[in-house]
Amino acid sequence: MHRGWFGWLVTLVFMGCGSGNTSDPGAPLDSTAPFVTIQAPTPSAQVSGVLGVLGTASDDVAVGSVEVQVDQAPFAPTSGTTEWSYLWNTASLSDGLHALTVRVTDTSGNVGLTSITVHVNNSTGGTPLPVVMALTVSPNGGVIGDMLRASAAFTNPGAQPLRLSRLRLTARAPGGTLAEATEVDFEPALGPLTLAPGETVRLEALGRPLATAPTGDWQVLPSADEEGGLTHFGAPQTVTLRRQVRLGAATHQKRLFDAGEPVYQQTFLSHFDSLTPEYEMKIAQLQPTQGHFDFAIADQIVAFAEANGKQVRGHTLIWGNSLPAWLTERSWTREELIQVLETYIATVVGRYRGRITEWDVVNEAFLDDGTWRQNLWWTTIGPEYIALAFQAAHRADPSAKLFYNDYSIERINSKSNAILTLATSLIAQGVPIDGIGMQAHVSPNYYPTQAQLEAVLSRLEAAGLEGQLTELDVNLTKLADTPGAEKFELQAQIYQGMVAACQARPGCTRITTWGITDKYTYLGSTGAPLLFDTQYGPKRAMEVTRRTLGR
């Protein structure tokens, strides 16, 4: 298996030796070898300076001692036995591969060994830091563009207090070296701080490689901000990241939990990765009266998704429609409405912090000609309401992806130009925005070709933005008199072109259809816009979508 630019080797050997248990001539002999693991560094890790070697040991009777050997040097004792640590100074070693062997001996004299090979690289490793460090990341890897979660524990193994600069985690792209620029910074960081002898501090941090970042084996490294720049120390952990376009669907709470029609829920669970609540997370539903929030249905939806390993796209925080009467039937000062906006977003996004992965923060702020839509928010606050909404959402959940969402922007036109200008302006101001949602309500009379959609996605990528198809459907209403096989084949071709465009561009991360079955669609059965027919049978459009996405 390829692991970056260096290979790796792990060997595990157990040897039964000694004379067994001699303290009691009548007791059964203990001839079972003890077991030992190395938790840090990991096989093939790149290490430098002073680092902690950590692991565990166990035995059927009792562990007597644990020792560490570097290459062919003499074994040296560790601190502790069942949970052991060893402070390893790599400064005297040449750069390159070195063997690290741990030997455990039980009280009967039986011996167990484990060995790994690591890559010492002191030429670019920075200042050694005498900190024992344990780092964990998801062993199953992840998807480029998703949030990475990592945890680390930093321990002072010495007898004196240890003053440390800020401790953080960073990540390197495949093939990167310690001398190259950091690809991803994790937040938060720790420090400055002073560790007392034996004291341990723990860090839980989040980082997200951009959707356009390379796939493969990434290295997550512990780092410290020193006066001379970023210093890396300890053993990296490898996490494999892949690209995957996810397929989601808008769902309706009544249908999703209808015991009389379980096929709706079963179809969703079998074919889709995420759900977007059609109505249940709009402000009219979540805050029907001023000062009163009703999260019962939204909580049920989020809990259902979590229980079934599905993601949730929150839709939508700020929109000019679907507003409750208490908002529309009185006048507001600018300051009052800003307070309403920020309080609402903080309450809703904060409630689902870490649970809802993406939010449509602002919906449909532009007319088709690229001018502002003069809704309540725009006329009272001004266009700044958009930046305020994104900032409030990010404060409430820094790990969530934040999108602007609109329709008729799947091709380069006045409206998509205006939205790109808005997004790049927000980025220039430091306003957190992750991507643009293209609703993609299309028909045989209006749809983008694959090349046209790729052009839109490409320029979003160039601006550092993700693109998603967020409400995709292909309306066949105007083909009501066309034979079924013919019109469904045309529908499949339109789906195929749009899905292929998304699959072709690394910045396109998710496709969401605006519903599951033609039985339940705002367009009616004659529109037949979705991937499953009224009997929940997969249509040609579903076949080509699945094939194009490699599902």
C-alpha positions in Angstrom: 0.0 0.0 0.0 1.4 3.4 -0.9 1.8 5.8 2.0 3.0 9.2 0.7 6.6 9.3 -0.2 7.8 6.6 2.2 6.8 3.1 2.9 5.8 1.6 6.2 6.4 -1.6 8.0 4.7 -3.0 11.1 5.8 -6.3 12.7 4.5 -7.9 15.8 6.3 -10.8 17.4 5.5 -12.6 20.6 7.9 -15.0 22.2 7.2 -17.3 25.1 10.3 -17.7 27.2 11.4 -18.0 30.7 10.6 -20.8 33.1 7.0 -19.9 33.8 5.6 -19.2 37.3 8.1 -20.6 39.8 6.8 -18.7 42.9 4.3 -21.5 43.6 5.5 -25.0 42.5 1.8 -26.1 42.5 0.5 -23.3 40.3 0.0 -23.8 36.6 2.8 -22.5 34.4 2.3 -19.1 32.8 3.6 -19.5 29.2 1.5 -16.8 27.5 3.4 -13.9 26.1 2.3 -10.4 27.1 0.8 -8.0 24.6 2.1 -4.5 23.8 1.0 -1.8 21.4 2.5 1.5 20.2 -0.1 4.2 20.0 2.2 7.1 19.0 4.0 7.6 16.8 2.1 5.7 14.1 3.7 3.4 11.5 5.4 5.5 8.7 5.1 8.7 10.7 7.5 11.5 10.1 9.1 12.6 13.3 11.6 15.1 14.5 13.1 16.6 17.7 11.9 15.3 21.0 8.6 13.4 21.1 6.7 11.0 23.3 6.4 7.4 22.4 3.2 6.1 24.0 1.4 2.8 24.2 -0.2 0.1 26.4 0.8 -3.4 27.6 -1.2 -6.2 29.1 -0.8 -9.7 30.3 -2.9 -12.6 31.7 -1.0 -12.3 35.0 0.9 -9.1 35.3 3.3 -6.8 33.3 6.7 -6.6 34.8 8.6 -4.1 32.6 8.4 -2.2 29.3 11.5 -1.1 27.3 12.2 0.8 24.1 14.9 0.2 21.5 15.9 2.4 18.6 17.5 0.4 15.7 20.1 -1.8 17.4 20.8 0.4 20.5 20.3 -1.1 23.9 16.8 -1.3 25.3 15.8 1.6 27.7 13.1 1.5 30.3 9.8 3.4 29.9 7.7 5.3 32.4 4.8 3.1 33.4 3.8 -0.4 32.4 0.2 -1.0 31.4 0.1 2.6 30.1 3.7 3.5 29.3 5.5 6.4 27.8 9.1 7.1 26.6 10.6 10.5 25.8 12.6 10.0 22.6 15.2 12.5 21.4 15.8 12.0 17.7 18.5 14.7 17.3 21.4 12.2 17.1 19.8 10.1 14.3 20.3 10.6 10.6 17.3 11.6 8.5 15.6 8.5 7.1 13.9 5.3 8.2 14.5 4.0 11.7 13.1 1.0 13.6 11.4 1.6 16.9 11.0 -1.6 19.0 9.1 -2.0 22.3 9.7 -5.1 24.5 7.3 -6.1 27.3 8.2 -8.7 29.9 5.7 -10.2 32.3 6.3 -11.3 35.9 6.9 -14.8 34.7 9.6 -13.8 32.2 7.6 -14.2 29.0 8.4 -11.5 26.4 6.3 -9.7 23.8 7.7 -7.4 21.1 6.3 -4.9 18.6 8.2 -2.9 16.1 7.4 0.0 13.7 9.4 1.9 11.2 9.2 5.7 11.3 10.8 8.4 9.2 13.1 10.8 11.1 13.3 14.2 9.5 15.2 16.7 11.6 16.4 18.9 8.7 13.0 20.6 8.5 11.5 19.7 11.8 11.9 22.9 13.8 12.8 23.3 17.4 12.3 20.2 19.6 9.7 20.5 22.2 9.8 18.2 25.3 6.1 17.4 25.3 4.6 13.9 25.3 1.8 14.1 22.7 -1.0 11.7 21.8 -3.1 12.5 18.7 -6.2 10.8 17.3 -8.1 11.4 14.1 -10.9 9.4 12.4 -9.4 6.0 11.4 -11.9 5.7 8.5 -10.8 8.8 6.7 -13.3 11.2 5.3 -14.5 13.2 2.4 -12.6 16.3 1.0 -14.6 19.4 2.0 -16.0 17.8 5.1 -15.0 18.9 8.6 -12.1 16.9 10.1 -12.2 16.4 13.9 -9.0 15.7 15.8 -8.0 15.5 19.4 -4.6 15.7 21.1 -3.2 15.5 24.6 0.0 17.3 25.5 1.8 16.2 28.7 4.9 17.7 30.4 7.0 14.6 31.4 9.7 16.6 33.1 10.3 17.7 36.7 10.1 21.4 35.9 7.3 23.6 34.7 7.2 23.9 30.9 6.3 27.2 29.2 4.7 26.6 25.7 3.6 28.9 23.0 0.3 28.3 21.3 -0.4 24.7 20.5 -2.4 23.8 17.4 -3.0 21.1 14.9 -2.3 21.5 11.2 -2.7 19.2 8.1 -0.6 18.6 5.1 -1.8 17.5 1.7 -0.4 14.3 0.1 3.2 14.7 -0.8 3.6 17.7 1.3 6.7 18.2 3.6 7.2 20.0 6.8 9.0 22.8 4.9 5.9 23.6 2.8 3.0 25.8 3.6 0.3 24.6 5.8 -2.8 23.4 3.9 -5.3 23.4 6.8 -5.2 25.0 10.2 -7.4 23.5 12.9 -9.3 25.6 15.4 -9.2 26.3 18.3 -5.6 26.5 19.5 -4.3 26.3 23.1 -2.1 28.8 24.9 0.2 30.4 25.6 0.3 28.2 28.7 2.6 26.7 31.3 2.4 23.0 32.0 3.2 21.8 35.5 5.3 18.6 35.9 3.1 15.7 34.8 0.2 18.0 33.8 -1.8 17.1 30.7 -3.9 19.5 28.6 -6.3 18.3 25.9 -7.3 19.9 22.6 -10.4 19.1 20.5 -10.1 20.9 17.1 -11.8 21.2 13.8 -10.3 21.8 10.3 -11.7 21.5 6.8 -9.7 21.0 3.6 -11.3 22.8 0.7 -13.4 20.8 -1.7 -10.8 21.5 -4.4 -8.0 20.1 -2.3 -6.2 16.9 -3.4 -7.4 13.6 -2.2 -5.2 10.9 -0.7 -3.3 10.4 2.5 -3.2 13.7 4.5 -1.0 14.1 7.6 -2.4 15.8 10.7 0.5 17.3 12.7 0.9 18.9 16.2 2.4 22.3 15.9 3.4 25.3 18.0 3.6 29.0 17.1 7.1 30.1 17.8 8.7 33.5 17.3 10.4 32.2 14.1 7.1 30.8 12.7 5.2 27.5 12.9 7.1 24.6 14.5 6.0 21.0 14.1 6.8 18.3 16.6 5.7 14.8 17.6 4.3 12.2 15.3 1.8 12.9 12.5 -1.4 10.9 12.0 -2.4 9.9 8.5 -6.0 10.3 7.4 -7.2 9.2 4.0 -9.5 11.7 2.3 -11.5 10.9 -0.8 -13.9 12.9 -3.1 -17.5 12.0 -3.1 -20.5 13.9 -4.5 -23.3 13.2 -2.1 -26.9 12.7 -3.1 -29.6 14.3 -1.0 -33.4 14.9 -1.1 -35.8 17.4 0.3 -38.2 15.6 2.6 -41.6 16.4 4.2 -42.0 15.6 7.9 -45.5 14.2 7.5 -44.5 11.7 4.8 -41.2 10.9 6.4 -42.8 9.6 9.6 -46.1 8.3 8.1 -46.4 4.7 9.5 -49.1 4.1 6.9 -46.7 4.7 4.0 -43.3 3.4 5.2 -42.0 3.1 1.6 -41.3 6.9 1.6 -38.9 6.6 4.5 -37.4 3.4 3.2 -36.7 4.9 -0.2 -35.0 7.9 1.4 -32.8 5.7 3.6 -31.9 3.4 0.7 -30.9 5.9 -1.9 -29.9 9.3 -0.3 -27.1 10.6 1.9 -28.8 13.7 3.3 -32.1 15.5 3.8 -33.3 19.0 3.4 -36.5 19.8 5.3 -38.9 21.4 2.8 -40.7 23.7 5.2 -39.9 22.7 8.8 -36.9 24.9 9.3 -38.2 28.2 7.9 -38.8 31.0 10.3 -42.6 30.8 10.1 -42.4 27.2 11.4 -39.6 27.7 13.9 -40.7 31.0 15.4 -44.5 31.3 14.8 -44.9 34.1 17.4 -42.4 36.6 18.6 -40.2 35.3 21.3 -41.5 31.7 21.0 -39.6 29.0 19.2 -41.1 25.6 18.3 -38.4 23.0 17.6 -40.4 19.8 18.1 -40.6 18.8 14.4 -37.1 20.1 13.6 -35.7 18.1 16.5 -37.5 15.0 15.3 -36.0 15.3 11.8 -32.4 15.9 13.1 -32.7 13.0 15.5 -33.9 10.7 12.7 -31.1 11.7 10.4 -28.5 11.2 13.1 -29.9 7.8 14.1 -29.6 6.7 10.4 -26.2 8.2 9.6 -27.6 10.9 7.3 -26.6 14.6 7.1 -29.0 17.5 7.3 -29.0 20.7 5.2 -30.7 23.5 7.2 -33.0 25.4 4.9 -33.4 28.3 5.1 -32.4 30.9 7.7 -33.2 34.2 6.0 -35.7 34.6 3.2 -38.1 37.2 2.1 -41.0 34.7 2.0 -42.4 32.2 4.6 -42.3 35.0 7.2 -44.7 34.9 10.3 -47.3 37.6 10.7 -45.5 39.0 13.7 -42.6 40.0 11.4 -44.6 41.4 8.5 -47.5 43.2 10.2 -45.6 45.9 11.9 -42.8 48.3 11.1 -39.2 47.9 12.4 -36.3 50.1 12.8 -33.0 49.0 11.3 -31.5 48.2 14.7 -34.6 46.3 15.8 -34.6 44.1 12.8 -30.9 43.4 13.0 -31.5 42.2 16.5 -34.3 40.0 15.3 -32.1 38.5 12.6 -29.1 37.9 14.8 -31.1 36.5 17.7 -33.1 34.1 15.4 -29.9 32.8 13.7 -28.0 32.4 17.0 -30.9 30.5 18.5 -31.6 28.2 15.6 -28.0 27.5 14.4 -26.8 27.3 18.0 -29.4 24.7 18.9 -28.1 22.3 16.2 -24.4 23.2 16.5 -22.3 20.3 15.3 -25.4 18.4 14.2 -26.5 20.2 11.0 -23.6 20.2 8.6 -24.7 22.9 6.1 -27.1 25.9 6.1 -28.7 27.9 3.4 -28.1 31.1 5.2 -29.7 33.5 2.7 -32.2 32.5 0.1 -33.2 34.4 -3.1 -31.9 37.9 -2.5 -31.7 38.8 -6.3 -34.1 39.3 -9.2 -33.4 37.6 -12.5 -31.8 40.8 -13.9 -29.2 40.7 -11.1 -30.7 43.6 -9.1 -31.7 43.3 -5.4 -34.9 41.8 -4.4 -36.5 44.3 -2.1 -37.8 42.1 0.7 -38.3 43.0 4.4 -34.7 42.5 5.2 -33.3 44.6 2.3 -35.7 47.5 2.7 -35.2 47.8 6.5 -31.5 46.8 7.0 -30.1 47.3 3.5 -27.9 44.8 1.6 -25.7 44.4 4.7 -28.3 42.0 6.0 -26.6 39.3 4.1 -23.2 39.8 5.7 -24.8 40.0 9.1 -26.6 36.8 8.6 -23.5 34.9 7.6 -21.5 36.3 10.5 -24.2 35.3 12.9 -24.4 31.8 11.6 -20.7 31.3 11.8 -20.6 32.6 15.4 -23.3 30.1 16.3 -21.6 27.1 14.6 -18.0 27.6 13.2 -18.0 24.0 11.9 -21.1 24.4 9.6 -20.8 25.2 5.9 -22.7 28.3 5.0 -24.3 28.8 1.6 -26.2 31.5 -0.4 -29.0 29.8 -2.3 -30.9 31.0 -5.4 -32.6 29.8 -8.7 -31.8 30.4 -12.4 -28.1 30.6 -11.8 -27.0 27.4 -13.3 -25.7 29.3 -16.3 -23.6 32.4 -16.6 -26.1 35.3 -16.7 -26.8 38.6 -15.0 -28.1 36.9 -11.9 -25.3 34.5 -11.4 -22.8 37.3 -12.1 -24.4 39.5 -9.4 -24.3 36.6 -6.9 -20.6 35.9 -7.7 -19.8 39.5 -7.2 -21.7 39.4 -3.8 -19.8 36.3 -2.7 -16.4 37.6 -3.7 -17.1 40.9 -1.9 -18.1 39.0 1.3 -14.9 37.0 1.1 -12.8 40.2 0.7 -14.5 41.5 3.8 -13.7 38.4 5.8 -17.3 37.3 6.0 -17.5 33.5 6.2 -19.2 32.0 3.2 -18.5 28.5 1.9 -20.5 28.1 -1.2 -23.4 28.9 -3.6 -26.5 26.7 -3.8 -28.0 26.5 -7.3 -31.6 25.5 -6.9 -31.7 23.9 -10.4 -35.5 23.9 -11.0 -35.3 23.1 -14.7 -37.3 21.8 -17.6 -36.8 20.7 -21.2 -37.4 24.4 -22.1 -34.8 25.7 -19.7 -31.8 23.8 -18.5 -28.0 24.2 -18.6 -25.9 22.0 -20.8 -23.1 20.1 -19.0 -20.6 22.6 -20.4 -22.6 25.6 -19.2 -23.0 24.2 -15.7 -19.3 23.3 -15.5 -18.4 26.9 -16.5 -20.4 28.2 -13.5 -18.9 25.7 -11.1 -15.4 26.4 -12.4 -15.6 30.1 -11.7 -17.0 29.4 -8.3 -13.9 27.2 -7.6 -11.6 30.0 -8.8 -13.2 32.2 -6.2 -12.7 29.6 -3.4 -16.4 28.6 -3.3 -18.2 25.3 -3.4 -21.1 24.8 -5.7 -24.1 22.6 -5.0 -27.3 21.7 -6.8 -29.7 22.2 -3.9 -33.3 21.8 -5.2 -32.9 19.8 -8.5 -36.0 18.7 -10.4 -36.8 18.5 -14.1 -40.4 19.6 -14.8 -42.2 17.7 -17.6 -45.5 19.6 -17.4 -45.2 21.0 -20.9 -44.6 17.5 -22.3 -47.9 16.1 -21.0 -48.8 14.9 -24.5 -45.4 13.3 -25.2 -45.2 9.5 -24.9 -43.9 8.5 -21.5 -40.8 6.6 -22.6 -39.8 9.5 -24.8 -40.2 12.3 -22.2 -38.6 10.3 -19.4 -35.6 9.6 -21.6 -35.3 13.3 -22.3 -35.6 13.9 -18.6 -32.8 11.4 -17.9 -30.5 13.1 -20.4 -31.0 16.5 -18.6 -30.3 14.9 -15.2 -27.2 13.1 -16.7 -25.7 16.3 -18.0 -26.2 18.2 -14.8 -25.0 15.3 -12.6 -22.0 14.8 -14.8 -21.0 18.5 -14.6 -21.1 18.2 -10.8 -19.1 15.0 -10.9 -16.5 16.6 -13.2 -15.8 19.6 -10.9 -14.1 19.1 -7.6 -15.9 22.1 -6.1 -19.3 20.5 -6.6 -20.0 18.5 -3.4 -23.7 17.7 -3.2 -26.8 17.2 -5.4 -30.1 17.5 -3.7 -33.4 16.8 -5.5 -36.5 18.7 -4.4 -38.4 15.7 -3.2 -38.2 11.9 -3.5 -41.2 10.7 -5.5 -43.5 12.1 -8.2 -46.3 11.2 -5.9 -45.5 14.2 -3.6 -44.2 17.2 -5.5 -45.3 20.8 -5.7 -45.4 20.4 -9.5 -48.0 17.7 -9.4 -47.9 14.3 -11.1 -47.9 15.7 -14.6 -44.7 17.5 -13.8 -43.2 14.2 -12.8 -39.9 15.9 -11.9 -38.1 13.5 -9.6 -36.0 10.3 -9.6 -38.8 8.0 -8.4 -42.3 7.6 -10.0 -45.6 7.8 -8.1 -45.2 4.1 -7.2 -41.7 4.6 -5.8 -40.1 2.9 -8.8 -36.7 4.2 -9.9 -37.0 6.1 -13.2 -34.4 6.4 -16.0 -33.3 9.6 -14.4 -32.4 7.6 -11.2 -30.5 5.0 -13.3 -28.3 7.6 -15.0 -27.8 9.6 -11.8 -26.6 6.5 -9.9 -24.3 5.4 -12.8 -22.8 8.9 -13.3 -22.0 9.2 -9.5 -20.6 5.7 -9.4 -23.1 4.6 -6.8 
